[in-house]
């Protein structure tokens, strides 16, 4: 089943949400406190849906998704590729062509999963959506953060934060919590916009599904890179993840890559 693997990927979405920069030389500016950074991250998160909507309405691009499945020996058993064209020009034309009193579909020609991350199902069939991973006090309280310095990403100063699971008993209400509670890694936060420009995440320990009877994941690495357009909109340029685990008795590895090419402003 793909459900377990998709569930793990959905958990990584929690980091795909945006974190503002002090002017002047990087070396001359003191680092803000971790609390300040996290507070601004949470505040910026509220604007992410508007950012994604505006990007999809103004920019055309091709989104390519490639998933490769390998067996325990590393042999490629299956490869899936999907391309989705986002063409906001088609939306504008369709809107102008509508008869009086008929509204055009604002998502026509756009990749709807860009504004709402693809629903991913766990073994019980429950869908996970982006809203399930909102940055809030509960989520932030599950990690220990350390602001380690500044780094340049795509010519822009960023704040680099390390994070790891908090050293306490964390609630596990569902399978989503199990993955979140064992996630660690780094995030690079654009210091001007407080948007996460880059992230690298990994599991600190294996995660079992339904007590290990249905499956288990013992390795999962996830990363993404975002870019800023000239008019100040952010988009995810590339997403990659690698998973190794077991579904019932079948051991497998999965590699996933997603990227946007041909990004161009049309409106």
Long-range contacts (C-beta under 8 A, 24 or more apart in sequence): 1-123, 1-247, 3-120, 3-121, 3-122, 3-123, 3-125, 4-122, 4-123, 4-209, 4-214, 4-215, 4-217, 4-245, 4-247, 5-217, 5-243, 5-245, 5-254, 6-118, 6-120, 6-121, 7-120, 7-121, 7-122, 7-123, 7-128, 7-175, 7-176, 7-179, 8-179, 8-207, 8-217, 8-220, 8-241, 8-243, 9-120, 9-222, 9-241, 9-243, 9-256, 10-117, 10-118, 10-120, 10-128, 10-132, 10-133, 10-176, 11-128, 11-133, 11-176, 11-179, 11-180, 11-183, 12-183, 12-201, 12-220, 12-222, 12-241, 13-117, 13-130, 13-133, 14-133, 14-135, 14-139, 14-180, 14-183, 15-185, 15-187, 15-196, 15-199, 15-201, 15-222, 15-224, 16-117, 16-130, 16-196, 16-199, 16-224, 16-236, 17-41, 17-44, 17-45, 17-48, 17-133, 17-134, 17-135, 17-196, 18-44, 18-45, 18-47, 18-48, 18-51, 18-193, 18-194, 18-195, 18-196, 18-234, 19-44, 19-159, 19-187, 19-189, 19-190, 19-194, 19-195, 19-196, 20-191, 20-192, 20-193, 20-194, 21-157, 21-190, 21-191, 21-192, 21-193, 21-194, 22-191, 26-150, 26-157, 31-147, 31-149, 31-150, 31-159, 32-147, 32-159, 33-147, 34-145, 34-146, 34-147, 34-161, 37-145, 37-147, 37-159, 37-161, 37-189, 37-194, 38-140, 38-145, 40-194, 41-135, 41-189, 41-194, 41-196, 42-135, 42-136, 42-140, 43-194, 44-193, 44-194, 44-195, 45-134, 45-135, 49-115, 51-233, 51-234, 52-114, 52-115, 52-235, 53-115, 54-233, 55-114, 55-229, 55-233, 55-234, 55-235, 56-86, 56-88, 56-110, 56-111, 56-114, 56-115, 57-88, 57-91, 57-106, 57-110, 57-267, 58-88, 58-231, 58-233, 58-265, 58-266, 58-267, 59-86, 59-88, 59-229, 59-233, 59-235, 59-263, 59-264, 59-265, 59-266, 60-85, 60-86, 60-87, 60-88, 60-89, 60-262, 60-263, 60-264, 60-266, 61-85, 61-86, 61-235, 61-260, 61-261, 61-262, 61-263, 61-264, 62-86, 62-260, 62-261, 62-262, 63-111, 63-114, 63-258, 63-259, 63-260, 64-257, 64-258, 64-259, 64-260, 64-261, 65-256, 65-257, 65-258, 66-256, 66-257, 66-258, 67-254, 67-255, 67-256, 68-254, 68-255, 68-256, 69-252, 69-253, 69-254, 70-252, 70-253, 70-254, 70-255, 71-251, 71-252, 71-253, 72-251, 72-252, 72-253, 74-253, 77-252, 84-111, 85-109, 86-110, 86-111, 86-114, 87-266, 88-266, 88-267, 89-266, 89-267, 92-267, 122-174, 122-175, 122-176, 122-209, 123-175, 123-209, 123-210, 123-214, 123-215, 126-174, 128-176, 132-176, 133-176, 133-180, 139-180, 141-166, 142-166, 142-170, 142-180, 142-181, 143-183, 150-191, 151-188, 153-188, 153-190, 153-197, 153-198, 154-197, 154-227, 154-228, 156-190, 156-191, 156-192, 156-197, 156-228, 157-190, 157-191, 157-192, 158-188, 158-189, 158-190, 158-191, 158-197, 158-198, 159-188, 159-189, 159-191, 160-186, 160-187, 160-188, 160-189, 161-186, 161-187, 161-189, 162-186, 163-187, 164-204, 165-204, 175-209, 178-207, 178-208, 179-203, 179-207, 179-220, 182-207, 185-222, 190-228, 193-228, 193-232, 193-234, 195-226, 195-228, 195-234, 196-226, 197-225, 197-226, 197-227, 197-228, 197-234, 198-223, 198-224, 198-225, 198-226, 199-223, 199-224, 213-248, 214-247, 214-248, 215-245, 215-246, 215-247, 215-248, 216-245, 216-246, 217-243, 217-244, 217-245, 218-244, 218-245, 219-243, 219-244, 219-245, 220-244, 220-245, 229-263, 229-265, 230-265, 231-265, 235-260, 235-263, 236-260
